[in-house]
Amino acid sequence: MIGDYFVVNFHEHPGDHLVQKNAEMGIDMSVLLSVGDDALEKSIALSQEKPEMFVPFYWVNPARDLDQEPQRLREAVRKWGIRGIKFQPMDQHWFADDRRLYPIYEVCAELGLVCTWHAGIVKLNFKYELGVPMLARYTDPLPIDQVAFDFPELKICIAHLGGNFNYRAIVLAEKHENVYLDTAFLPFFCSHMLPHISPEELISHAARIAGAEKVLYGSEGLWPQAVLHTELSDREKRLILGENALRLLGLERPSTQ
């Protein structure tokens, strides 16, 4: 039963009714990935209201002066307990190895923050986000290879197990000690793949290749029970469902759990 596990959803977006949603899904803690300044404000508000349940990630607004971003990030960590950054490259229109981002990575590496990068080509109910087109060319995780070399101490998460680039993402996680994978939105990606593969099969495959300690449960339509339905050992399931996330975030399991 999912209630026997401590579950961290490493891929959630701020919204209404998240407390009820977590209760229904058996999720104990959620990482809030901010896409846009308004989402960042909402993530901070939710995390301040329920700090034992919500962990806020930062948003880098590409319209601002990036030279000032390292200092803004330090302030966000100090004031709001930021634990990482969500990069949405199809909106921000940059690749992970863009040298303009390197001063931001330096702060993240110093402070132990996680950098989560969207990966994978998606078709959503909208083609524009934050007033710009969502461009698929930026969703390939391959540039993360250079960043992992240049910042071996930087904690990097490739979202969606790489999506349609799952081979690249899994091998990058296998190759680099500091690269991880989350499982969010796998029902979408797996439904578009041929030959057919289920989310459970893809999670098991990633754990076999990269190691279960590299895989993080993320939702976006994937219930945590999917991890329980894999062929993995109970120890591996506990790592994926929550223990890996707590370790990466530098958090301990709340004493009330």
N, C-alpha and C positions, 0 to 999 in steps of 0.2 A: 504494500500500500504506500502511496506517495506520502502519507502522513508520517511514515517512519523515516523520512529523509528530510534534511534541511535543504531547501530549494532556493537557489538564487537565479533569477532571470537576468542574465547579463545583457539583454537587449530589449529594452522597453522604451517607449516614448511617453513623455508626460501627457496626461489627459485626465478626463473626469472618470470617476468611479473605479480608480485603480485599486483602492483598498478592497472593494467588493470583488473585483476581478481576481485579485491575488487569492482571496479566500476561496473562491469557486474553483480555481485551478490548483490550489495547494502550493502556492508560491509564498515563501517567507520574506524574501527581500528582492528588490528590483533595482537594477542600474538604469537610470533615466538618461537616455541619449538625446541631447538637445540638438535640434535642427532649426536654427534661427534664433534671434534674440528673444522673441516672445516665448519660445519653448524653453530657453534657458531660465528665464524668469519663473516660469511655471515649475521647472525642475527644482529650482532652489526653494520655492515656496513649499512644495510637497515634501522635500527633504527636511525642511525646518519643522514642518508640522509633524512628520513621523520619521525621525532620523533612524530609527531601528528598522525601517522598512524600505526607505528610498535613499539611493546614492546618486548624487548629481554629477553629470559629466558636462564639461565646458563646450562652448561653441565658438569657433573662430569665424568672425564675420569677414568675408573676403573684401568687402567694400571699405573696411577700415585700414588704417596704416599698419601694416604687419610689423613694422619696426617697433611699435609700441606694444605688440601683443605679448611678448614675454613678461613684461611688467604687469599687464592686465591679468594675465594668468596667475601670476604670483598672488596678486590681490584677491582673486577669486578663490584660490585655495585657502588663503588666510581668513577671508570673511565668511565663506560659504561651505567650506569643507569639500571642495571639488576633488574628485578622485581620478579624473581622466578627461579625455577629449573625444568627442565624436566627429569624425571627418566624413562629410557627405560629398565626395569628389564630383559626382555628377551635377551637383549644384554649385560647388565652389570652383569647379573647372581648373583643378590642378591635379598633378600626379603626386604620389607620396614622396618621390625623390626630388621634388622641387626645392631648390636650395633656399628659397625664401622661408621655408618652413623649418629649416635646421635650428635657428635660435629657439624656436618653440620646443623642438625635440630636446634640446639641451636642458631646458627647464623641466620638462617631463621626466627625463632621465634622472636629473638631480633630485626631484621631489617624489619619485616613484609613481608617477601618474601613468595610467594605461592609455594608449592611443588606439581607438577602435576605428577601422576603416571599412566603409561600405565596399562590397565587392559583388559583382554580378549584374547582368543586364536584366532589368525588370520592366514589366508593363503594369502600370498602376492605373487608377481611375483618373489620373491627371498627368500631363506631359510637362507641365511647368511647375516649379516649386520656388518659392521666395522670389518670384518675378523673373526667373531665368529658365531656359530649357534644360531638362534633365538629360544630359549627354552621356550616352553609353560608352564612349571612347575612354572615359576616365575611370571606368569600373573594373578594369583589369588589375589584379593585385600584384602583378609581376614587379612593378617599381619598388615594392616593399622590400624586395631582396637587397637592393642597394642600401636602404635605410637600416636594415638589420645588420648589415656589415659595418656601416658607419657608426651606429649606436648600439653596440651589443648589449648594453645594459638597459636599453629602452624596452618597455613592455608593450608589445604590439598585438592587437587582436584583429584578425581578418573576419569580418562579419559574414554570415550566411554560408560558412564553410567554403567561401569563394563563389557561391552561386554556380553559374555555368562554367566558371573557372575553377571548379573544385579540385581538379588534378593539380593545378599550379599552387593553390592555397595549401593543400595537404602536404605537398612536397616542401614548400617553404617552411611550414611548421615542423616538418621532419628535419629539415636542414639547419634551422636556426633555433637555438635554445630559447630565444626571447620572442618567438612568434607563436601565437595561439589562434584558435578558431572558435567561433560561436555558431550555434545551430539554428539561428532565427530564420524564419520564412522558408524553411525547407519544404513545406507542403507545396508552395508555389514552384520552387525550382525543380523539385523532383517530378512534379506533374508535367513539366515541359521537356523531360529528358527521354531520350531513346538510346539504348534499350532502357526499359523501365527500371527504376530503382526507388525503393521506399526511403523515407527519412531514417527509419531504424537501420536499414542496411548501410546508408551513407555514414551515419554516426559510427556504427561499428567499424566500417572500413577506415575512417579517419583515426579512430582510436588504435586500430591495429598498426597503421602505418606511422602516424606521428606520436602515438602514445596517448592513453586516456588522460594523462595529466596536462595535455595540451588542448583539450576540448572543453568548452563551456556551454552549458545549456542556455539557449536564448529562445524566446517564444515567437512572437509575430505569427500566431496561428499554430505553433507547435506546442502541444501540451507536454508537461514534464513526464507524463506516463509513457511517452514514446521512448524515453531513455530506459525505462523499466522493461520495455518490450524488446530491447536489444538482446543479443547473445552474450553481452559483456558480464563480467563478474560483479558481484555486489559491491566490492571495493571500487571497481572502475565506475560504476554507476554513481556512487557517492561522490567521487571526485568530480565527475561531469556535472552532476546536479547542483553542487554547491561548494564543495571544498576547494576546488581550483579557483573559483571566483573569490572566495574569502582570502585565499593566499595572495592572489594578484592585487586585490584591493588593499591589502594590509589591514584587514578587519578580522575581528573575532566573532564567533557565533554569539548573538545576543543571549544573555543569561536567562531570559524569559522563555527561550525556545527549548 
